[in-house]
Amino acid sequence: GGREARDRRDLLLPGLHAVNDRVGWISEGALNYLCRRLTVPPAEAYGVATFYAMFSLRPRPATVLHVCTDLACAAAGAGDLCAGVEARLGPGSGVAVERSPCLGLCERAPAALAVRSGDPVRTAVSAPATVEAAVRTAGAPDAAPPEPPAVAAVPQAGDPSLTLLGRVGVVDPASLDDYRAHGGYAALRRAFALGPAGVIREVTDSGLVGRGGAAFPTGRKWQATASRPDRPHYLVCNADESEPGTFKDRVIMEGDPYALVEAMTIAAYATGAHTGYLYLRGEYPRALHRMRHAVDRARARGLLGDDVLGQGYAFDIEIRRGAGAYVCGEETALFNSIEGYRGEPRSKPPFPVEKGLFGKPTVENNVETLVNVLPILTRGAPAYAATGTPGSTGTKLFCVSGSVERPGVYEVPFGTTLGALLEPAGVREGLRAVLLGGAAGGFVRADELDIPLTFEGTREAGTTLGSGVVMAFDDTVPLPRLLLRIARFFRDESCGQCVPCRVGTVRQEEALHRIVERTGADAAGDIALLREVGRAMRDASICGLGQTAWNAVESAIDRLGAYA
Ligand code: SF4
């Protein structure tokens, strides 16, 4: 009712989605209606709506075909695909074609995603390779080729020796009973037996560190939140994976959704939270559908709600959809997004464990970090920590894509070398470089495949694990154009809040453009400019986006000798 909606600014993003879903765009009338219901000033709501790439404030066709033109897809021929689709689906076709940053479908490159208004969940995904298939996908969902099962992305799906992927492709993702039959909810039972402090001790002893890129010790983060006296505490699961080349969290949510529900329940219990937000990437309709179903089923069966497992502990999960903004993967930007503001990062301190979501103590973890808690509790911390290296315990999911025969998500113990990871994926002849960590990561050369995949090993080698992207490029891929694509990505995604990043990402793209087009006679001068701008971005940007926007380009110049 209108009463409850008043002053619920946090309902603005779901409201914008509801309108955008119904007709494909947001009219002025609809926006004003939302503003009245939620008591949000129209100018502010406009500022929020225009912040996100998935919303349109101008009329557009009811179906939008997003064609990925990002790194892995560009290397697989997205340019031709895009041009072909645009030629076929012109004005009057009823389909709007939009060139998109990474859709998280890298294992199916070149990828396209059709989103039909009025039918937000039943979207079709295609791994077209052909213009024909993409056009069919956009035109009629039933005529589209059936989507390959999510597990096609996971070469090792269902291998019982695997810690994180063992159930993917084995359990029916829609069935809670099946999840329980495969060991589900054993970890939560153990958590209740240990008590919150015992769970935190176990997670600390396991050596688990965050898998989102920053590698912060999870137990320490949980302890810091748990010990804050002010209430309520919140749990936020960051499922906004939008680092180009990353799709592992999607595979988990599509293939083993109850695992995330259980892991969030444990994290909340340990840190004293009774509400958890799952912030899910807007471009993941199938994961959204599966997670909604899993949350509903768990609630119906007393595994969420007022009395979880009959233990007198109350916890529930709210799902929020992102709307196409890379920067919302930054934890404080994500809080602003949930609260109904533009997804702009906040300055730190204060840190989220003190003042996070709605200004309250908040623990924020990504999907992969959280699901690691299940094996830690069922097997015990010592057994968990026996895998990997002392500095990087457990296993890691890697998203392998690009110039390989079998792209997909691979789970390996930390310490596996880059070469050993790539081997089962089938590297093609003429490997030139591997991008580690995505657009915010860095390139390594084809003769550096003995780098051990650990946090300390990659640091020592002067590169980064980042979020687990491993993108291979053979010598047919035009590197300078790839770098230009990365630079354009950062320029597009910068929120513009701070000067070094807002101006630096533009300057970086301009310099690379001059080098690629050879319009400036002086490549050496442009490279010097790139270094200067890069240093300013790294040192003076507020958030990780600006701080990492120069990493990949720098590594291409210094390690690969690009433009030499
Ligand atoms: Fe925004 Fe870039 Fe500054 Fe981050 S570094 S706050 S993305 S302008």
Boltz pocket constraint, residues with backbone or C-beta under 6 A from the ligand:
constraints:
  - pocket:
      binder: B
      contacts: [[A, 327], [A, 344], [A, 345], [A, 493], [A, 494], [A, 495], [A, 496], [A, 497], [A, 498], [A, 499], [A, 501], [A, 502], [A, 541], [A, 542], [A, 543], [A, 544], [A, 545], [A, 546], [A, 547]]
      max_distance: 6.0
